[in-house]
């Protein structure tokens, strides 16, 4: 598509656990925040205090996976000895502002982690249960049209942004 492209909406998405599509999900998953670990700096040469980000280090990252109802998929996340390996694949609708035509691009979010909490939900006649699992993430990758935009692997000291390996120099010293 030539011309200025405006991403508009997520047209549809699906979630895969180790390659198999999950069933029973609700319609919304919130991706985790990236909040840098910081250290307060002060002293001679500084006019006051600043919070310095510790490069590549981030606070705990959680992601809640909601389910409409209890089913086998949700219980597969409860094993504390297993790593949960999810891929969220989306078709993002976009608009060519120059031509007025619509198109799509792919978005993939890959996460790995362990169950942190499990909510079996509620029983309500004629209603959904709203069960969920909260994951503690060790790894997250965000791709747009197959191009890695962000990758954080807390267990292997990898932090990449738009193809740039932020931790490359640090790893040569460790």
VENCOR-V548778 format. One record per residue. N is the residue number from 1. OMEGA is omega in degrees with one decimal (999 if undefined). D_LAST is the distance of its C-alpha to the last C-alpha in Angstrom with 1 decimal. Layout:
BEGIN
n->[N | N]
omega->[OMEGA | OMEGA]
d_last->[D_LAST | D_LAST]
END
This chain:
BEGIN
n->[1 | 2 | 3 | 4 | 5 | 6 | 7 | 8 | 9 | 10 | 11 | 12 | 13 | 14 | 15 | 16 | 17 | 18 | 19 | 20 | 21 | 22 | 23 | 24 | 25 | 26 | 27 | 28 | 29 | 30 | 31 | 32 | 33 | 34 | 35 | 36 | 37 | 38 | 39 | 40 | 41 | 42 | 43 | 44 | 45 | 46 | 47 | 48 | 49 | 50 | 51 | 52 | 53 | 54 | 55 | 56 | 57 | 58 | 59 | 60 | 61 | 62 | 63 | 64 | 65 | 66 | 67 | 68 | 69 | 70 | 71 | 72 | 73 | 74 | 75 | 76 | 77 | 78 | 79 | 80 | 81 | 82 | 83 | 84 | 85 | 86 | 87 | 88 | 89 | 90 | 91 | 92 | 93 | 94 | 95 | 96 | 97 | 98 | 99 | 100 | 101 | 102 | 103 | 104 | 105 | 106 | 107 | 108 | 109 | 110 | 111 | 112 | 113 | 114 | 115 | 116 | 117 | 118 | 119 | 120 | 121 | 122 | 123 | 124 | 125 | 126 | 127 | 128 | 129 | 130 | 131 | 132 | 133 | 134 | 135 | 136 | 137 | 138 | 139 | 140 | 141 | 142 | 143 | 144 | 145 | 146 | 147 | 148 | 149 | 150 | 151 | 152 | 153 | 154 | 155 | 156 | 157 | 158 | 159 | 160 | 161 | 162 | 163 | 164 | 165 | 166 | 167 | 168 | 169 | 170 | 171 | 172 | 173 | 174]
omega->[176.8 | -177.4 | -178.0 | -177.1 | 179.2 | 175.1 | -174.8 | -176.1 | 168.6 | -176.6 | 177.8 | 175.5 | 177.0 | -179.1 | -178.4 | 175.9 | -178.5 | 174.9 | -179.5 | 179.9 | 175.5 | 174.6 | 174.2 | 178.6 | 171.6 | -170.0 | -174.4 | 173.8 | 178.4 | 178.2 | -175.1 | 173.8 | 173.6 | -178.9 | -174.7 | 170.0 | -178.1 | 175.1 | 180.0 | -179.7 | 173.0 | 178.7 | -176.9 | -179.2 | 177.8 | 177.9 | 179.8 | -175.9 | 173.2 | 173.7 | 179.3 | 177.8 | 173.6 | -170.3 | 175.8 | -178.9 | -178.1 | 175.7 | 176.7 | 179.0 | 179.3 | 173.4 | 180.0 | 176.8 | -177.9 | 176.8 | 176.7 | -177.2 | 175.2 | 173.4 | -176.1 | -177.4 | -176.2 | -179.2 | 176.8 | 178.6 | -171.9 | -178.5 | -176.1 | 179.8 | -176.1 | 172.1 | 176.1 | -173.8 | -175.1 | 170.1 | 173.4 | -179.5 | -176.1 | 169.7 | -179.8 | 178.9 | 178.8 | -176.1 | 173.3 | -174.8 | -179.1 | -175.6 | -177.8 | -178.7 | 179.1 | 176.9 | -177.8 | 168.5 | -177.6 | 173.5 | 176.4 | 173.7 | 178.3 | 178.0 | 171.9 | 178.8 | -178.7 | 178.1 | 176.3 | 177.0 | -177.7 | 176.1 | 179.4 | 175.8 | -176.0 | 172.1 | -179.4 | -179.8 | 179.0 | -177.2 | 176.8 | -173.1 | -177.9 | 175.2 | 176.4 | 173.2 | 175.0 | 179.6 | 167.4 | -172.9 | 173.1 | -172.4 | 171.7 | 177.7 | 176.7 | 178.2 | 171.6 | -176.0 | 176.4 | -179.3 | -179.4 | 177.8 | -179.7 | 176.1 | 176.9 | 177.1 | -174.0 | -176.6 | -176.7 | 176.3 | 178.1 | 173.2 | -179.1 | 177.1 | 179.0 | 177.2 | -178.8 | 179.2 | -175.4 | -174.7 | -175.8 | -178.8 | -179.9 | -176.7 | -179.3 | -179.9 | -174.8 | 999]
d_last->[44.7 | 45.3 | 45.8 | 44.0 | 42.6 | 42.6 | 40.8 | 43.4 | 42.9 | 41.2 | 44.0 | 42.8 | 39.7 | 39.0 | 36.3 | 35.1 | 33.5 | 31.9 | 34.3 | 37.5 | 39.1 | 39.4 | 42.9 | 44.2 | 41.8 | 43.2 | 43.0 | 40.0 | 36.3 | 34.4 | 30.8 | 28.2 | 27.4 | 24.1 | 24.0 | 20.9 | 19.5 | 20.6 | 20.7 | 24.0 | 23.8 | 26.8 | 27.8 | 29.3 | 29.3 | 29.2 | 32.6 | 31.9 | 29.1 | 26.7 | 24.4 | 21.0 | 19.2 | 15.6 | 14.4 | 14.4 | 15.4 | 19.0 | 21.5 | 22.9 | 24.6 | 27.8 | 30.2 | 33.8 | 35.5 | 39.3 | 41.9 | 45.6 | 46.5 | 45.2 | 44.6 | 42.7 | 39.6 | 38.9 | 39.1 | 36.6 | 33.9 | 34.8 | 33.2 | 30.3 | 28.9 | 28.7 | 26.4 | 28.5 | 27.9 | 30.1 | 31.0 | 33.2 | 35.2 | 37.4 | 40.0 | 40.0 | 43.3 | 43.5 | 46.3 | 47.0 | 48.5 | 50.2 | 52.0 | 52.1 | 50.9 | 48.5 | 45.6 | 42.5 | 38.8 | 36.4 | 33.7 | 31.3 | 29.1 | 27.0 | 25.7 | 24.4 | 24.6 | 26.8 | 30.1 | 30.2 | 34.0 | 37.1 | 40.4 | 43.3 | 45.4 | 49.1 | 52.2 | 54.8 | 57.8 | 57.5 | 54.0 | 50.4 | 48.1 | 45.1 | 42.7 | 38.9 | 35.5 | 32.6 | 29.1 | 25.8 | 23.6 | 20.1 | 20.5 | 22.8 | 23.7 | 26.6 | 28.4 | 31.6 | 33.7 | 30.9 | 28.5 | 25.3 | 25.5 | 22.8 | 20.1 | 18.0 | 16.3 | 15.0 | 14.0 | 11.8 | 10.3 | 13.0 | 15.3 | 17.8 | 21.0 | 23.9 | 21.9 | 19.2 | 15.6 | 14.6 | 10.9 | 10.6 | 9.6 | 7.0 | 5.3 | 5.7 | 3.8 | 0.0]
END
